[in-house]
């Protein structure tokens, strides 16, 4: 039984650009299924709706290392930690995410969560790579 799973994706954009996106919690609703579209900031506090409960989300402060860890606090003794890193690689960036399996999660539920996480990383890749600057039109066109 696996209690943690690490996945990665290569994004064809500069490291600093990927880091800027990962350091902005407001952007996570666009791509991170594990937080979902209910991610909101109210009076400087981030939260997500988890069924009838609202969970707090704490993000690592902006830093120069590509670390974008965050934690979903679902209760006083229940937290889900996501380790997220961006690393430069040639003209691209590798994003690595590690997810920790909740104790009550079945093998089938875990597989569904991991599939959603991999799809989320692909959405991040598409989102960032869509920003590629288009070649300028020649002056004679």
DSSP file (Angstrom, degrees, kcal/mol; ACC not computed):
  #  RESIDUE AA STRUCTURE BP1 BP2  ACC     N-H-->O    O-->H-N    N-H-->O    O-->H-N    TCO  KAPPA ALPHA  PHI   PSI    X-CA   Y-CA   Z-CA
    1    1 A X              0   0    0      0, 0.0     2,-0.4     0, 0.0   106,-0.0   0.000 360.0 360.0 360.0 128.4    0.0    0.0    0.0
    2    2 A X        -     0   0    0      1,-0.1     3,-0.1   105,-0.0    99,-0.0  -0.743 360.0-178.9 -91.2 128.8    1.4    3.3   -1.1
    3    3 A X  S    S+     0   0    0     -2,-0.4    98,-2.8     1,-0.2     2,-0.3   0.555  73.0  29.6-101.5 -11.7    1.2    6.3    1.4
    4    4 A X  E     -A  100   0A   0     96,-0.3     2,-0.4     2,-0.0    96,-0.2  -0.995  62.2-167.9-145.8 149.5    2.8    8.8   -0.9
    5    5 A X  E     -A   99   0A   0     94,-2.5    94,-2.8    -2,-0.3     2,-0.4  -0.991   5.3-160.0-141.5 131.1    3.0    9.3   -4.6
    6    6 A X  E     +A   98   0A   0     -2,-0.4     2,-0.3    92,-0.2    92,-0.2  -0.919  14.0 174.4-112.5 135.4    5.2   11.7   -6.6
    7    7 A X  E     -A   97   0A   0     90,-2.7    90,-2.9    -2,-0.4     2,-0.3  -0.932   7.7-164.4-134.4 159.7    4.5   12.8  -10.1
    8    8 A X  E     -A   96   0A   0     -2,-0.3     2,-0.3    88,-0.2    88,-0.2  -0.955   7.5-169.0-143.0 161.4    6.2   15.3  -12.4
    9    9 A X  E     -A   95   0A   0     86,-1.9    86,-2.9    -2,-0.3     2,-0.5  -0.989  21.9-129.2-149.0 144.8    5.6   17.2  -15.6
   10   10 A X  E     -A   94   0A   0     -2,-0.3     2,-0.5    84,-0.2    84,-0.2  -0.847  21.3-161.9 -97.4 128.6    7.8   19.2  -17.9
   11   11 A X  E     -A   93   0A   0     82,-3.5     2,-2.2    -2,-0.5    82,-2.0  -0.948  18.0-137.1-113.6 124.9    6.5   22.7  -18.7
   12   12 A X  S    S+     0   0    0     -2,-0.5     2,-0.3    80,-0.2    80,-0.1  -0.277  73.2  92.3 -78.9  54.0    8.0   24.4  -21.7
   13   13 A X  S    S-     0   0    0     -2,-2.2    -2,-0.2    80,-0.1   116,-0.1  -0.949  86.7 -80.3-139.8 158.8    8.3   27.8  -20.0
   14   14 A X     >  -     0   0    0     -2,-0.3     4,-2.0     1,-0.1     3,-0.5  -0.262  39.1-119.4 -62.4 147.9   11.0   29.5  -18.0
   15   15 A X  H  > S+     0   0    0     77,-0.4     4,-2.9     1,-0.2     5,-0.2   0.887 111.2  53.7 -54.6 -46.2   11.4   28.5  -14.4
   16   16 A X  H  > S+     0   0    0      1,-0.2     4,-1.9     2,-0.2    -1,-0.2   0.847 108.4  50.4 -64.7 -32.2   10.8   32.0  -13.0
   17   17 A X  H  > S+     0   0    0     -3,-0.5     4,-1.5     2,-0.2    -1,-0.2   0.909 112.0  46.6 -69.7 -42.2    7.5   32.2  -14.9
   18   18 A X  H  X S+     0   0    0     -4,-2.0     4,-2.4     1,-0.2    -2,-0.2   0.921 111.9  51.9 -64.3 -43.4    6.3   28.8  -13.6
   19   19 A X  H  X S+     0   0    0     -4,-2.9     4,-2.1     1,-0.2    -2,-0.2   0.890 105.3  55.4 -60.7 -39.8    7.4   29.8  -10.1
   20   20 A X  H  < S+     0   0    0     -4,-1.9     4,-0.2     1,-0.2    -1,-0.2   0.884 110.0  46.3 -62.0 -38.1    5.4   33.1  -10.3
   21   21 A X  H >< S+     0   0    0     -4,-1.5     3,-1.3     1,-0.2     6,-0.3   0.923 113.1  48.2 -69.3 -44.0    2.2   31.1  -11.2
   22   22 A X  H 3< S+     0   0    0     -4,-2.4    -2,-0.2     1,-0.3    -1,-0.2   0.790 108.0  56.3 -67.3 -26.8    2.8   28.5   -8.4
   23   23 A X  T 3< S+     0   0    0     -4,-2.1     2,-0.8    -5,-0.2    -1,-0.3   0.492  92.2  80.2 -83.0  -2.9    3.4   31.3   -5.9
   24   24 A X    X   -     0   0    0     -3,-1.3     3,-2.3    -4,-0.2     4,-0.5  -0.836  60.7-168.4-108.8  96.2    0.0   32.9   -6.6
   25   25 A X  G >  S+     0   0    0     -2,-0.8     3,-1.3     1,-0.3     4,-0.5   0.793  83.9  68.4 -54.2 -29.7   -2.7   31.0   -4.7
   26   26 A X  G 3  S+     0   0    0      1,-0.3     3,-0.4     2,-0.2    -1,-0.3   0.755  95.6  56.4 -62.6 -22.6   -5.4   32.8   -6.8
   27   27 A X  G X  S+     0   0    0     -3,-2.3     3,-1.5    -6,-0.3     4,-0.5   0.670  85.5  80.5 -82.5 -17.4   -4.3   30.9   -9.8
   28   28 A X  G X> S+     0   0    0     -3,-1.3     4,-3.1    -4,-0.5     3,-1.4   0.825  81.2  64.1 -62.6 -32.9   -4.7   27.4   -8.3
   29   29 A X  G 34 S+     0   0    0     -4,-0.5    -1,-0.3    -3,-0.4    -2,-0.1   0.761  96.5  61.4 -62.4 -22.4   -8.5   27.4   -8.9
   30   30 A X  G <4 S-     0   0    0     -3,-1.5    -1,-0.3    -4,-0.2    -2,-0.2   0.730 129.3  -2.0 -74.0 -22.5   -7.6   27.4  -12.7
   31   31 A X  T <4 S+     0   0    0     -3,-1.4     2,-1.1    -4,-0.5    92,-0.2   0.633 101.2  93.5-142.5 -25.7   -5.8   24.1  -12.6
   32   32 A X    >X  -     0   0    0     -4,-3.1     4,-2.8    -5,-0.2     3,-1.6  -0.663  40.9-175.9 -91.5  97.6   -5.4   22.4   -9.2
   33   33 A X  T 34 S+     0   0    0     -2,-1.1    -1,-0.2    83,-0.3    84,-0.1   0.800  79.9  67.6 -60.4 -30.3   -8.3   19.9   -8.8
   34   34 A X  T 34 S+     0   0    0      1,-0.2    -1,-0.3    82,-0.1    -2,-0.1   0.731 114.3  30.1 -67.2 -18.7   -7.2   19.0   -5.3
   35   35 A X  T <4 S-     0   0    0     -3,-1.6     3,-0.4    -7,-0.2    -2,-0.2   0.731 103.7-167.7-102.9 -36.2   -8.2   22.5   -4.2
   36   36 A X    ><  -     0   0    0     -4,-2.8     3,-1.2    -8,-0.2    -4,-0.1   0.021  41.0 -55.9  78.0 177.3  -10.9   22.9   -6.7
   37   37 A X  T 3  S+     0   0    0      1,-0.3    -1,-0.2    -4,-0.1    -8,-0.1   0.525 120.8  74.7 -74.3  -4.9  -12.9   25.9   -7.9
   38   38 A X  T 3   +     0   0    0     -3,-0.4    -1,-0.3    11,-0.2     2,-0.2   0.404  62.0 128.6 -89.6   4.9  -14.1   26.8   -4.4
   39   39 A X    <   +     0   0    0     -3,-1.2     2,-0.3     9,-0.1     9,-0.2  -0.438  35.5 169.2 -63.2 123.8  -10.7   28.2   -3.4
   40   40 A X  E     -B   47   0A   0      7,-2.7     7,-2.4    -2,-0.2     2,-0.5  -0.963  31.7-141.4-138.7 152.0  -11.3   31.6   -1.9
   41   41 A X  E     +B   46   0A   0     -2,-0.3     2,-0.4     5,-0.2     5,-0.2  -0.972  21.4 175.9-115.6 127.6   -9.4   34.3    0.0
   42   42 A X  E >  S-B   45   0A   0      3,-2.7     3,-1.9    -2,-0.5    -2,-0.0  -0.974  72.4 -19.1-134.4 118.7  -11.2   36.2    2.7
   43   43 A X  T 3  S-     0   0    0     -2,-0.4     3,-0.1     1,-0.3    -1,-0.1   0.864 128.7 -50.9  52.5  40.2   -9.4   38.7    4.9
   44   44 A X  T 3  S+     0   0    0      1,-0.2     2,-0.5     0, 0.0    -1,-0.3   0.441 115.9 114.3  81.8  -0.3   -6.0   37.2    3.9
   45   45 A X  E <   -B   42   0A   0     -3,-1.9    -3,-2.7    13,-0.0     2,-0.3  -0.908  55.7-146.5-107.5 127.5   -7.1   33.6    4.8
   46   46 A X  E     +BC  41  57A   0     11,-0.6    11,-2.4    -2,-0.5     2,-0.3  -0.687  26.2 164.8 -90.2 144.0   -7.4   31.0    2.0
   47   47 A X  E     -BC  40  56A   0     -7,-2.4    -7,-2.7    -2,-0.3     2,-0.3  -0.983  23.0-153.3-152.7 161.8  -10.1   28.3    2.2
   48   48 A X  E     - C   0  55A   0      7,-2.5     7,-3.2    -2,-0.3     2,-0.6  -0.961  27.1-115.1-133.0 153.0  -11.9   25.6    0.2
   49   49 A X  E     - C   0  54A   0     -2,-0.3     2,-0.6     5,-0.2     5,-0.3  -0.806  26.8-174.2 -89.2 123.7  -15.3   24.1    0.6
   50   50 A X  E >   - C   0  53A   0      3,-4.0     3,-2.0    -2,-0.6     2,-0.2  -0.841  62.3 -65.3-118.5  89.0  -15.1   20.3    1.4
   51   51 A X  T 3  S-     0   0    0     -2,-0.6    -1,-0.1     1,-0.3     0, 0.0  -0.500 118.5 -14.7  63.0-129.7  -18.7   19.1    1.4
   52   52 A X  T 3  S+     0   0    0     -2,-0.2     2,-0.3    -3,-0.1    -1,-0.3   0.590 128.4  79.8 -80.0  -7.9  -20.5   20.9    4.2
   53   53 A X  E <  S-C   50   0A   0     -3,-2.0    -3,-4.0     2,-0.0     2,-0.5  -0.722  70.1-139.6-104.3 149.6  -17.1   21.9    5.8
   54   54 A X  E     -C   49   0A   0     -2,-0.3     2,-0.4    -5,-0.3    -5,-0.2  -0.926  20.9-158.5-103.8 126.2  -14.8   24.8    5.0
   55   55 A X  E     -C   48   0A   0     -7,-3.2    -7,-2.5    -2,-0.5    19,-0.2  -0.853  13.6-126.7-106.4 140.3  -11.1   23.9    5.1
   56   56 A X  E     -CD  47  73A   0     17,-1.6    17,-3.1    -2,-0.4     2,-0.4  -0.540  19.4-153.4 -79.0 150.1   -8.3   26.4    5.6
   57   57 A X  E     -CD  46  72A   0    -11,-2.4   -11,-0.6    15,-0.2     2,-0.5  -0.995   5.5-164.3-127.3 128.0   -5.4   26.3    3.1
   58   58 A X  E     - D   0  71A   0     13,-2.6    13,-2.4    -2,-0.4     2,-0.4  -0.944   7.7-160.4-113.7 131.3   -2.0   27.5    4.0
   59   59 A X  E     - D   0  70A   0     -2,-0.5    11,-0.2    11,-0.2     2,-0.2  -0.853  26.0-107.9-111.4 144.4    0.6   28.3    1.2
   60   60 A X        -     0   0    0      9,-2.7     3,-0.1    -2,-0.4    -1,-0.0  -0.484  47.9-106.0 -61.7 134.5    4.3   28.5    1.5
   61   61 A X        -     0   0    0     -2,-0.2     8,-0.1     1,-0.1    -1,-0.1  -0.234  48.5 -78.0 -60.4 154.7    5.3   32.2    1.1
   62   62 A X        +     0   0    0    -39,-0.2     2,-0.3    -3,-0.1    -1,-0.1  -0.226  64.6 169.6 -50.4 140.8    6.9   33.3   -2.1
   63   63 A X        -     0   0    0      4,-0.2     3,-0.5    -3,-0.1   -40,-0.1  -0.945  46.3-115.4-151.2 169.1   10.5   32.3   -2.2
   64   64 A X  S    S+     0   0    0     -2,-0.3    -2,-0.1     1,-0.2   -45,-0.0   0.132  99.7  72.7 -95.5  19.7   13.4   32.1   -4.7
   65   65 A X  S    S-     0   0    0      2,-0.2    -1,-0.2   -46,-0.1    21,-0.2   0.460 103.6-111.2-114.9  -3.5   13.7   28.3   -4.5
   66   66 A X        +     0   0    0     -3,-0.5    20,-2.0     1,-0.3     2,-0.5   0.657  66.8 146.0  81.2  15.0   10.6   27.1   -6.5
   67   67 A X  B     +E   85   0A   0     18,-0.2    -1,-0.3    -6,-0.1    18,-0.2  -0.774  15.4 164.3 -90.7 123.7    9.0   25.7   -3.4
   68   68 A X        +     0   0    0     16,-3.1    17,-0.1    -2,-0.5    -1,-0.1  -0.228  16.0 160.8-132.0  43.5    5.2   26.0   -3.5
   69   69 A X        -     0   0    0     15,-0.2    -9,-2.7    -8,-0.1     2,-0.3  -0.240  12.3-179.7 -62.7 153.2    4.1   23.6   -0.8
   70   70 A X  E     -DF  59  82A   0     12,-2.1    12,-2.9   -11,-0.2     2,-0.4  -0.986  16.5-147.5-152.7 161.8    0.6   24.0    0.7
   71   71 A X  E     -DF  58  81A   0    -13,-2.4   -13,-2.6    -2,-0.3     2,-0.7  -0.996   7.5-147.3-136.3 132.2   -1.5   22.3    3.3
   72   72 A X  E     -DF  57  80A   0      8,-3.0     8,-2.6    -2,-0.4     2,-1.0  -0.900  15.0-155.7-100.7 114.5   -5.3   21.8    3.5
   73   73 A X  E     +DF  56  79A   0    -17,-3.1   -17,-1.6    -2,-0.7     6,-0.2  -0.791  20.2 170.5 -95.4 100.7   -6.4   22.0    7.2
   74   74 A X  E     -     0   0A   0      4,-1.9     2,-0.3    -2,-1.0     5,-0.2   0.529  65.6 -20.2 -90.0  -7.5   -9.6   20.0    7.3
   75   75 A X  E >  S- F   0  78A   0      3,-1.2     3,-1.2   -19,-0.1    -1,-0.2  -0.965  84.2 -71.7 179.1 178.0   -9.9   19.9   11.1
   76   76 A X  T 3  S+     0   0    0     -2,-0.3     3,-0.1     1,-0.3    -1,-0.0   0.797 132.4  21.9 -61.9 -28.2   -7.8   20.3   14.3
   77   77 A X  T 3  S+     0   0    0      1,-0.1     2,-0.4    -3,-0.0    -1,-0.3   0.065 111.0  82.2-125.8  24.7   -6.1   17.0   13.8
   78   78 A X  E <   +F   75   0A   0     -3,-1.2    -4,-1.9     2,-0.0    -3,-1.2  -0.920  47.4 156.4-137.5 110.5   -6.5   16.5   10.0
   79   79 A X  E     -F   73   0A   0     -2,-0.4     2,-0.6    -6,-0.2    -6,-0.2  -0.987  27.7-150.9-133.7 142.2   -4.2   18.1    7.5
   80   80 A X  E     -F   72   0A   0     -8,-2.6    -8,-3.0    -2,-0.4     2,-0.4  -0.962  17.4-158.5-114.6 118.0   -3.3   17.2    3.9
   81   81 A X  E     -F   71   0A   0     -2,-0.6    19,-0.7   -10,-0.2     2,-0.5  -0.797   6.5-167.2 -99.4 134.0    0.1   18.3    2.8
   82   82 A X  E     -FG  70  99A   0    -12,-2.9   -12,-2.1    -2,-0.4     2,-0.6  -0.982   9.2-153.5-121.7 118.1    1.1   18.8   -0.8
   83   83 A X  E     + G   0  98A   0     15,-2.0    15,-2.7    -2,-0.5     2,-0.4  -0.825  20.4 178.9 -91.9 121.5    4.8   19.1   -1.6
   84   84 A X  E     + G   0  97A   0     -2,-0.6   -16,-3.1    13,-0.2     2,-0.4  -0.989   3.0 175.2-132.1 126.7    5.1   21.1   -4.9
   85   85 A X  E     -EG  67  96A   0     11,-2.7    11,-2.6    -2,-0.4     2,-0.4  -0.972  18.7-156.9-133.4 144.6    8.4   22.1   -6.5
   86   86 A X  E     - G   0  95A   0    -20,-2.0     2,-0.4    -2,-0.4     9,-0.2  -0.989  17.0-175.3-117.4 130.2    9.5   23.8   -9.7
   87   87 A X  E     - G   0  94A   0      7,-2.8     7,-3.1    -2,-0.4     2,-0.1  -0.988  25.7-118.6-128.5 133.0   13.0   23.1  -10.9
   88   88 A X  E     + G   0  93A   0     -2,-0.4     2,-0.3     5,-0.2     5,-0.2  -0.421  30.8 178.1 -69.1 142.8   14.7   24.7  -13.9
   89   89 A X  E >   - G   0  92A   0      3,-2.2     3,-2.5     1,-0.2     2,-0.1  -0.811  56.2 -63.4-148.5 104.1   15.8   22.3  -16.7
   90   90 A X  T 3  S-     0   0    0     -2,-0.3    -1,-0.2     1,-0.3     0, 0.0  -0.350 117.7 -17.5  53.7-124.9   17.4   23.8  -19.8
   91   91 A X  T 3  S+     0   0    0     -3,-0.1    -1,-0.3   -77,-0.1     2,-0.2   0.301 135.1  54.8 -91.0  10.2   14.8   26.1  -21.5
   92   92 A X  E <  S- G   0  89A   0     -3,-2.5    -3,-2.2   -80,-0.1   -77,-0.4  -0.477  76.5-120.1-126.9-166.0   11.9   24.5  -19.5
   93   93 A X  E     -AG  11  88A   0    -82,-2.0   -82,-3.5    -5,-0.2     2,-0.5  -0.996  10.7-142.9-145.6 137.2   10.8   23.7  -16.0
   94   94 A X  E     -AG  10  87A   0     -7,-3.1    -7,-2.8    -2,-0.3     2,-0.5  -0.904  14.2-159.4-101.5 125.9   10.1   20.4  -14.2
   95   95 A X  E     -AG   9  86A   0    -86,-2.9   -86,-1.9    -2,-0.5     2,-0.4  -0.927   8.5-169.4-106.1 126.3    7.2   20.6  -11.7
   96   96 A X  E     -AG   8  85A   0    -11,-2.6   -11,-2.7    -2,-0.5     2,-0.4  -0.958   3.2-174.1-118.9 130.6    7.2   17.8   -9.1
   97   97 A X  E     -AG   7  84A   0    -90,-2.9   -90,-2.7    -2,-0.4     2,-0.5  -0.984   7.7-162.9-126.6 135.2    4.3   17.2   -6.8
   98   98 A X  E     -AG   6  83A   0    -15,-2.7   -15,-2.0    -2,-0.4     2,-0.4  -0.978   8.0-167.0-118.5 128.6    4.1   14.7   -3.9
   99   99 A X  E     -AG   5  82A   0    -94,-2.8   -94,-2.5    -2,-0.5     2,-0.5  -0.905  11.0-143.9-115.0 140.9    0.7   13.7   -2.5
  100  100 A X  E     -A    4   0A   0    -19,-0.7     2,-0.3    -2,-0.4   -96,-0.3  -0.913  21.0-122.7-109.8 128.5    0.2   11.9    0.8
  101  101 A X        -     0   0    0    -98,-2.8     2,-0.1    -2,-0.5     9,-0.0  -0.497  23.5-123.6 -73.5 126.8   -2.6    9.3    1.0
  102  102 A X    >   -     0   0    0     -2,-0.3     3,-1.7     1,-0.1    -1,-0.1  -0.418  21.5-120.8 -66.3 146.3   -5.2    9.9    3.8
  103  103 A X  T 3  S+     0   0    0      1,-0.3    -1,-0.1    -2,-0.1    -2,-0.1   0.830 111.6  50.9 -58.1 -35.2   -5.5    7.0    6.1
  104  104 A X  T 3  S+     0   0    0      2,-0.0     2,-0.4     0, 0.0    -1,-0.3   0.436  86.1 110.3 -84.9   1.8   -9.2    6.5    5.4
  105  105 A X    <   -     0   0    0     -3,-1.7    -4,-0.0     4,-0.1     2,-0.0  -0.652  62.0-139.8 -85.6 125.0   -8.7    6.5    1.6
  106  106 A X     >  -     0   0    0     -2,-0.4     4,-2.6     1,-0.1     5,-0.2  -0.281  28.0-105.1 -74.0 166.8   -9.2    3.1   -0.2
  107  107 A X  H  > S+     0   0    0      1,-0.2     4,-2.1     2,-0.2     5,-0.1   0.901 123.3  49.1 -58.5 -42.3   -6.9    2.0   -3.0
  108  108 A X  H  > S+     0   0    0      2,-0.2     4,-1.9     1,-0.2    -1,-0.2   0.909 111.8  47.7 -66.4 -43.0   -9.6    2.8   -5.5
  109  109 A X  H  > S+     0   0    0      1,-0.2     4,-2.5     2,-0.2    -2,-0.2   0.897 110.9  52.4 -64.2 -39.9  -10.2    6.3   -4.1
  110  110 A X  H  X S+     0   0    0     -4,-2.6     4,-2.6     1,-0.2    -2,-0.2   0.906 107.3  52.0 -62.2 -42.9   -6.5    6.9   -4.0
  111  111 A X  H  X S+     0   0    0     -4,-2.1     4,-2.1     1,-0.2    -1,-0.2   0.894 110.4  48.7 -61.2 -40.6   -6.2    5.9   -7.7
  112  112 A X  H  X S+     0   0    0     -4,-1.9     4,-2.3     2,-0.2    -2,-0.2   0.919 111.7  49.2 -65.2 -44.2   -9.0    8.4   -8.6
  113  113 A X  H  X S+     0   0    0     -4,-2.5     4,-2.1     1,-0.2    -2,-0.2   0.900 111.8  48.6 -62.9 -41.2   -7.3   11.2   -6.6
  114  114 A X  H  X S+     0   0    0     -4,-2.6     4,-2.4     2,-0.2    -1,-0.2   0.882 109.8  51.8 -67.9 -37.6   -3.9   10.5   -8.3
  115  115 A X  H  X S+     0   0    0     -4,-2.1     4,-2.3     2,-0.2    -2,-0.2   0.924 110.5  48.5 -63.0 -43.9   -5.5   10.5  -11.7
  116  116 A X  H  X S+     0   0    0     -4,-2.3     4,-2.0     1,-0.2   -83,-0.3   0.881 110.7  51.7 -63.0 -37.9   -7.1   13.9  -10.9
  117  117 A X  H  X S+     0   0    0     -4,-2.1     4,-2.2     2,-0.2    -2,-0.2   0.915 109.2  49.0 -65.8 -42.8   -3.8   15.2   -9.7
  118  118 A X  H  X S+     0   0    0     -4,-2.4     4,-1.9     1,-0.2    -2,-0.2   0.902 111.0  50.3 -64.2 -39.9   -2.0   14.2  -12.9
  119  119 A X  H  X S+     0   0    0     -4,-2.3     4,-2.2     1,-0.2    -1,-0.2   0.869 107.9  54.7 -63.9 -36.3   -4.7   15.8  -15.0
  120  120 A X  H  X S+     0   0    0     -4,-2.0     4,-2.4     2,-0.2    -2,-0.2   0.914 106.3  50.1 -63.6 -43.1   -4.3   19.0  -12.9
  121  121 A X  H  X S+     0   0    0     -4,-2.2     4,-2.2     1,-0.2    -1,-0.2   0.883 109.6  51.7 -63.9 -36.4   -0.6   19.1  -13.7
  122  122 A X  H  X S+     0   0    0     -4,-1.9     4,-2.6     2,-0.2    -1,-0.2   0.896 108.1  51.9 -65.0 -39.1   -1.4   18.7  -17.4
  123  123 A X  H  X S+     0   0    0     -4,-2.2     4,-2.9   -92,-0.2    -2,-0.2   0.907 108.7  51.1 -61.9 -41.1   -3.9   21.6  -17.1
  124  124 A X  H  X S+     0   0    0     -4,-2.4     4,-2.5   -93,-0.2     5,-0.3   0.926 110.1  49.8 -60.1 -44.9   -1.1   23.7  -15.5
  125  125 A X  H  X S+     0   0    0     -4,-2.2     4,-2.8     2,-0.2     5,-0.2   0.932 113.1  45.2 -59.4 -48.0    1.2   22.7  -18.4
  126  126 A X  H  X S+     0   0    0     -4,-2.6     4,-1.7     1,-0.2    -2,-0.2   0.918 112.3  52.5 -63.3 -43.9   -1.5   23.7  -21.0
  127  127 A X  H  < S+     0   0    0     -4,-2.9     4,-0.3     1,-0.2    -2,-0.2   0.927 116.6  37.9 -57.9 -47.8   -2.2   27.0  -19.1
  128  128 A X  H >< S+     0   0    0     -4,-2.5     3,-1.2     1,-0.2    -2,-0.2   0.890 115.1  51.3 -75.8 -39.7    1.4   28.1  -19.0
  129  129 A X  H >< S+     0   0    0     -4,-2.8     3,-1.4    -5,-0.3    -1,-0.2   0.743  98.7  66.8 -72.1 -20.4    2.4   26.8  -22.4
  130  130 A X  T 3< S+     0   0    0     -4,-1.7    -1,-0.3     1,-0.3    -2,-0.2   0.705  90.5  67.1 -68.7 -18.1   -0.5   28.7  -24.0
  131  131 A X  T <   +     0   0    0     -3,-1.2    -1,-0.3    -4,-0.3    -2,-0.2   0.421  69.6 136.4 -81.4   1.2    1.2   31.9  -23.0
  132  132 A X    <   -     0   0    0     -3,-1.4     2,-0.1     1,-0.1  -119,-0.0  -0.225  64.4-110.4 -51.7 131.0    4.1   31.3  -25.4
  133  133 A X        -     0   0    0      1,-0.1     2,-0.2     3,-0.0    -1,-0.1  -0.435  31.3-126.3 -64.6 136.4    4.9   34.5  -27.2
  134  134 A X        -     0   0    0     -2,-0.1     3,-0.1     1,-0.1    -1,-0.1  -0.599  30.8 -98.4 -81.9 143.6    3.8   34.4  -30.8
  135  135 A X        -     0   0    0     -2,-0.2    -1,-0.1     1,-0.1     2,-0.1  -0.346  47.0-104.3 -60.7 142.5    6.5   35.3  -33.4
  136  136 A X        -     0   0    0      1,-0.1     2,-0.2    -3,-0.1    -1,-0.1  -0.371  34.3-107.5 -68.0 144.9    6.2   38.8  -34.5
  137  137 A X        -     0   0    0      1,-0.1    -1,-0.1    -3,-0.1     2,-0.0  -0.509  41.8-104.1 -67.7 138.0    4.7   39.4  -38.0
  138  138 A X    >   -     0   0    0     -2,-0.2     3,-2.0     1,-0.1    -1,-0.1  -0.361  26.9-118.9 -62.2 147.4    7.3   40.5  -40.4
  139  139 A X  T 3  S+     0   0    0      1,-0.3    -1,-0.1     2,-0.1    -2,-0.1   0.764 112.2  56.6 -60.1 -26.2    7.1   44.3  -41.2
  140  140 A X  T 3         0   0    0      1,-0.2    -1,-0.3     0, 0.0    -2,-0.1   0.479 360.0 360.0 -86.7  -0.7    6.4   43.6  -44.8
  141  141 A X    <         0   0    0     -3,-2.0    -1,-0.2     0, 0.0    -2,-0.1   0.488 360.0 360.0 -77.7 360.0    3.3   41.4  -44.2
